[in-house]
């Protein structure tokens, strides 16, 4: 005669499964996030290789292109009217690099969950859903000043500290709350402290950095 499980035994088994799930799901979530970050770093490294090919064809000059915030919010260049006037005649960087990359997907960070505001120009809005890539064709922002100045690797003073291409939003990799236009300053700074970015530098190495570290890169003279 078969012995069936009692109700108490079933409840104990369910409770054990629930406990294991509660312990394992955060581990799986962290592993998935880490895998996306690694894939994003790989994208930037491959784009760096494409930059090297492009620059080999163009006398060592960095690509002459712009990113989504340049194209769709050109007022960020109001203080440099001579550069803003060039924007309508410059293609998106992701299009410029097409002959040198295998797939446009390289410009898609797997963690890209869209934006509402531009991190270093809050509360300037650049809304995108479900992702910046799907709306604007690139998950990454370019240090467009490099293109405006027609800089080359030999002209940059500190290649390894000059940010060239980087995640458009710092909340993607820690999966933190994005900046909103109605945030107050305390909330903004509290969020920014947790933000992290994958950054490709002038020598094409890629590094995972904090918001403060990325901001410090902007002070490197070109």
Buried (B, 14 or more C-beta within 10 A) or exposed (E): EEEEEEEEEEEEEEEEEEEEEEEEEEEEEEEEBEEBBEBBBBBBBBBBBBBEEBBEEEEEBBBBBBBBBBBBBBEBBEEEEEBBEBBEEBBBBBBBBBEBBEEBEBBBBBBBBBBBBBBBBBEBBBEBEEBBBEBBBBBBBBBBBBBBBEBBBEBBEEBEBBBBBBBBBBBBBEBBEBBBEEBEEEEBEEBBEBBBBBBBBBBBEBBBBBBEBBBEBEEBEB
